[in-house]
Amino acid sequence: MNTAATAPTPAPVLPGIEPRAPAYAWGQHVVALDDLVNDGSYPDRPADALLAARGSVGEVVNIGHAPDLNEPVYLVQFDGCVVGCLEIELLPVPHGWQPETGGSV
């Protein structure tokens, strides 16, 4: 009888395929490329409610991985709302870029 402790079983990974490295880092500012709507992740908001409008700037606050897609998933803090996003929904904020504020210049 083996009394040694066993290591936990890791999540399944496709043989020969490494998880794809994230393109964005924690704390990085990104821009939403399209309107981001509620897919059911926010039960207190109506389905298809706008969570972040196209052009909204947010900050990456966490990075996970979707094994079925073999893609990083980013939690992005937009104005008052944290949204799960894929890379195709985001762009990095260009260096020196300032968002429009609606005020007069």
C-alpha positions in Angstrom: 0.0 0.0 0.0 1.4 3.4 -1.0 0.9 6.0 1.7 2.5 8.9 -0.2 0.2 11.8 -1.0 -0.7 12.1 -4.6 -0.7 15.4 -6.6 -4.0 16.9 -7.7 -4.9 16.0 -11.3 -4.4 19.0 -13.6 -7.1 20.3 -16.0 -7.2 18.3 -19.3 -5.0 19.7 -22.0 -5.1 18.6 -25.6 -2.0 16.5 -26.3 0.8 18.4 -28.0 -1.0 21.7 -27.7 0.3 24.3 -25.2 -2.1 26.9 -23.8 -1.7 30.1 -25.9 0.1 32.9 -24.1 -2.0 36.0 -23.4 -1.3 39.1 -25.5 -2.3 41.5 -22.8 -1.0 41.8 -19.2 -2.6 42.6 -15.8 -3.0 46.3 -15.4 -2.9 47.0 -19.2 -5.4 49.4 -20.6 -7.4 48.1 -23.5 -10.2 49.4 -25.8 -13.5 47.5 -26.6 -13.7 46.9 -30.3 -17.4 46.4 -30.3 -20.4 46.8 -27.9 -20.0 44.2 -25.1 -23.4 43.0 -24.0 -24.7 40.7 -21.3 -24.6 37.1 -22.3 -26.3 36.0 -19.1 -23.2 36.5 -16.9 -25.0 39.3 -15.1 -28.4 37.9 -13.9 -29.4 41.2 -12.4 -29.3 42.9 -15.8 -31.5 42.2 -18.8 -30.2 39.8 -21.5 -28.3 41.8 -24.2 -27.9 44.8 -21.9 -24.9 47.0 -22.8 -22.0 46.4 -20.4 -19.3 48.4 -22.3 -19.8 50.5 -25.4 -17.5 50.2 -28.4 -14.5 52.5 -27.8 -14.7 52.2 -24.0 -11.4 52.0 -22.2 -10.9 49.4 -19.5 -8.1 47.8 -17.4 -7.2 44.1 -17.5 -7.8 42.9 -13.9 -7.4 39.2 -14.3 -6.4 36.6 -17.0 -7.8 33.1 -17.3 -7.8 30.5 -20.0 -10.7 28.9 -22.0 -9.4 25.3 -22.6 -12.1 24.5 -25.1 -11.0 27.5 -27.3 -7.3 27.3 -26.2 -7.5 31.1 -25.7 -6.8 33.5 -22.9 -9.9 35.1 -21.4 -9.5 38.6 -19.9 -11.5 40.1 -17.1 -11.6 43.8 -18.0 -12.8 46.5 -15.6 -14.8 49.0 -17.6 -16.6 51.9 -16.0 -18.3 50.1 -13.1 -18.5 46.7 -14.7 -16.1 43.7 -15.0 -16.5 42.0 -18.4 -15.0 38.7 -19.6 -13.4 39.3 -23.0 -11.5 37.5 -25.7 -8.6 39.0 -27.5 -10.6 39.6 -30.7 -12.8 42.0 -28.7 -10.0 44.2 -27.5 -7.1 46.4 -28.7 -4.3 47.9 -26.5 -4.7 51.6 -25.8 -2.2 53.3 -28.1 0.6 55.1 -26.4 -0.3 58.8 -25.7 -4.0 58.2 -26.7 -6.5 60.2 -24.7 -10.2 59.3 -24.8 -12.8 61.9 -25.8 -14.5 63.5 -22.8 -17.3 65.3 -24.5 -16.1 68.6 -22.9 -15.1 71.6 -24.9 -11.4 72.1 -25.8 
